[in-house]
Amino acid sequence: MQELIQYIDDAWASQLPFVAYHVPGAREVTCFFPEDSELRHLQAYDEAGFIFSPFETSSQPLVFPEAVSEVLKFELIDPELEPQSNFRINEKPGEKENYLKLVSNAIDQIRAGEVRKIVTSRKISAEYELKNPAELLLKLIYFYPEAFTYVWFHPEVGLWAGASPEILAKTYRTQFKTMALAGTKRVEEGRTWTEKELDEQQIVTDEIVKALNKHGENLDISERQTDKAGELLHLRTDITATLKSSKLGDVLRELHPTPAVCGLPKDKAYQFLNKHEGYDRQFYTGFFGELNMPQHNQRSTRTRNQENQAYKSVVRASSLYVNLRCVSYAAEKINIYVGGGITKDSIPKEEWTETVNKSRTMLKVL
Ligand SMILES: C=C(O[C@@H]1C=C(C(=O)O)C=C[C@H]1O)C(=O)O
């Protein structure tokens, strides 16, 4: 662990690119340290590395390619942490009113019949000095072991960090897995899900199923369940499929951005957000993670002899998450990104509260 902290401290001090992350359930933290500071864009989805994609679909994801990076794994040991932070960001004048206006505007569009769902969002900013990204990552892992937690840095982009509860795509051979995640309440509310929440989540499931039917077969759609993400609960449906001949890139182009982060129909919601949201989401509600990275599998655990080697195989797998519950940091300024799904039944004030609740995920670790 000390070594991990040292590596990250060194990269941060020299302003060299890196990513360090923890996949839910893993016993280690994985890091990529690219050999230089060139900002690389993914050319094709058969490359291997750690990718970082913006919300906006016209630019290719950034990549730290496996081929030009030192890829290291560090065993995870429970860290000694400072108690949770009391860092707060004061609301700016007009901030709430602006968001209420944006939500009301979205509701009007929906009621006019052009769109069924729009996921509006906002950026909460404050002066901040981030001294220690390794400590930030360890806190994220400690508080959110069930999330994909990461700290990513490139000198030309800045630092991003987060704890995402949402799988966009997991592949293993031809197996494909994703989830429809939507609807939000606090654990302590202890109430049942409303029609509005059930509806906004169903929209996501239906669209994902539609997209996957084009590229896969043997679709399996789980029962809807309640999923815990920190102090919040979401509705979640898992969807798996066997990919036909489609490439991961084709599937991602179809899926991203899903109605969990953009809306339905996608184009209309996207246009609305471009015109009215009033800021650039950059990597928030984009996606990130491992692309075609080796998984070492042991097919037989019983044979202990040398021949055992013959049963070992390396399969390359991808594990991509939606970039939610995240912050960006550059030039001594921290930005927290939060949003929520708007439908015809949304109540603007409640949507504001939802974004405040979502901001707590990252405030707790700053
Ligand atoms: C947009 C966010 O989250 C998404 C929107 C949700 C909602 O509308 O209830 C729930 C989970 C995510 O799919 C966010 O966290 O900023």
The ligand as a Gaussian input file, in Angstrom:
#p B3LYP/6-31G(d) Opt

LIG

0 1
 C      -27.210000      11.312000     -13.414000
 C      -26.858000      10.646000     -12.309000
 O      -27.307000       9.402000     -11.997000
 C      -28.162000       8.683000     -12.856000
 C      -29.553000       9.085000     -12.663000
 C      -30.336000       8.474000     -11.706000
 C      -31.729000       9.004000     -11.431000
 O      -32.216000       9.832000     -12.198000
 O      -32.354000       8.598000     -10.445000
 C      -29.869000       7.361000     -11.015000
 C      -28.702000       6.771000     -11.336000
 C      -27.950000       7.212000     -12.525000
 O      -28.326000       6.475000     -13.640000
 C      -25.877000      11.229000     -11.348000
 O      -25.549000      10.545000     -10.374000
 O      -25.425000      12.353000     -11.552000

